Amino acid sequence: MITINNEQKLYTPVFLGTTQHSLGITAKPSIMIGMMFNDEIVATYHTRVSGIDLGLLPNIGDRLPVTQLNGNELVGFYAELKQSNTTYTVDDINKNFEQLLEIKNVGQYRLMKRKIDMNNDIKTIDFNASALKLVRNLLHKSQADLAKDIGMTRQTINRLETGEQNISEKFLDKMMNSYPQLAESVELQFDWVSLTFPDLTGKQVIDEVVSLKSDLFLEHSTSQNFYTREFSYAGEKNIYIQDFDPVTNPDTQQIEQKTGTTLYLTGKGTRLFEKALLEQNMTWRDFFIKARRYRGHLTRLDIALNDKWGLLNMNDIVRAVQEKRFWTKSRSYAIHGNSDAGWTVNFGKAPFVIRAYDKQKEQESKGNDTDIKNRVELELHQDRAEQVLDEWFANDNLVDFTVDMLYTYLWFTDEPIADDLLTGVKARDEIEATVKSMASWELLTFLGHKMKFIRQPKTQSVDSIKKWVEQAVAPSLAVLQKTGHWADVLRAIEKAELSDKQQKLVTTTMARVMSQAQGHLKANNLNFDKQREKYIETQGKEIE
């Protein structure tokens, strides 16, 4: 029996590990507690506890003498424990966490996953000799050139590339300082976001959560996801919200509105919404904190690592999968596409999918330009998505946590992996001890730790219609013009009636033009006068 926010529950609290990955010495450490009921974990809580009351850290799965748990997801939880007969001092607790800190520094700290795989080791990324050689080749540098730029001898570079000498942190710092373009070769951004609000209607989400003009949303019926109504921004399904139509109660004849709404931001929708965040002087973190105030929880979060340098070669990735030169926690995978149109490889199934694909070829097929060569996406659902958010809020390490999670769940090698090594708890450790890793994957994940989390705001526009007209309609119009029918075309345009969706596009475009014009009249307007193409999310700084 335990009391949670003054309500008694028939739960048995068990210890699921520390969640304080920075592991600073503190009198109130953060731990994860699982609530057992009928031999199943039905809930988990990240909570602070008294280090004195907790004593020496228990084993994972041990029962905890928790008497009360109070708080919420926004401000956090605090657990009160029944004091044991054993007396511990502050020195005892400090020594306990100093030992954990030593473990963390060699990359063996625990990542606790709520309800799923509660006992996984996080893998840290080693920058090896092959990765160094790959960097030099990508930079088109000889060993002598690299040595000169970094301030070392050619012989030292040679020993590092042959593995005769270990690559130190000091060397990596020098290399990154000498070649800042390395850190710019990989960027992180959100590519899909969906949140469910159990207590709100669609109009409340539009007005109070996303704070967009409600008259820019087109309303229509839907049967998707068990909802009956949908609001789409500018009539396009990039930013859209689904909820329930008001219904008449047959007994009371009163109009009733059922609550429960889901907000969807597609890949393009996230870029459009980032423009709204910019106008509201908000970051993604600000928005998620706001969403949680309304009891919003993530149902899906896609995090994209953009490879702008071509560190990966998708032909090599596909070949590695076909030749069993990879390891993943989920043996489920699928290959789509071809070398001409671009490859896509999926690993795993919901709630956690890792996807690698040729972003440049994908965009070329749609007639779009991009500076991204390849993309690796982490598609996270429900608790997996919320876990990333919790870690971000608790330790402010979204980039590091995302890259560590990627490297932990997916790893490529230069040699085939024996079938007998692909099973078992310690399979990954045994493989790493016997098989060399793929240099490009090591490099991508290593540089991932140096990348910036960015926003790339874009405005809603009629560009897609304009592009379609230029590519598909303009040649036919040219024929009509040259054959004397242009006046008929203009009269037809004047008489054309716009649908609701088309009218929304016009309204949205005009609203954008008016906002920009107004912005030029207001001095020091952050939202428009100082707009940049990209923003560093974590620092709130503009990228020119």
Buried (B, 14 or more C-beta within 10 A) or exposed (E): EBBBEEEEBEBBBBBBBBBBBEBEBBEBBBBBBBBBEEEEBEBBBBBBBBBBBBBEBBEBEEEBBBBBBBBEBEEBBBBBBEEEEEEBEEEBBBEBBEEBBEEBEEEEBBBBBBBEEBEBBBBBBBBBBBBBBBBBEBBEBEBEBBBBBBEBEBEBBBBBBEEEBEBEEEBBEBBBEBBEEBBBBBBBBBBBBBBBBEEBBBBBBBBBBBBBEEEBBBBEEBEEEEBBBBBBBBBBBBBBBBBBEEEEEEEEEEEEEEEBBBBBBBBBBBBBBBBBBBBBEBBBBEBBBBBBEBBBBBBBBBBBBBBBBBBBBBEBBBEBBEEBBBBBBEEEBEEEBEEEEBBBBBBBEEBBBBBBBBBBBBBBEEEEEBEBBBBBBBBBBBBBBBBBBBBBBBBEBBBBBBBBBBBBBBBBBEBEBEEEBBEEEEBBEBBBEEBEBBBBBBBBBBBBBBBBBBBBBBBBBBEBEEEEEEEEEEEEEEEEEEEEEEEEEEEEEEEEEEEEEBBBBEBBBEBBEEBBEEBEEEEEBEBBEEBBEBBBBBEEEEBE
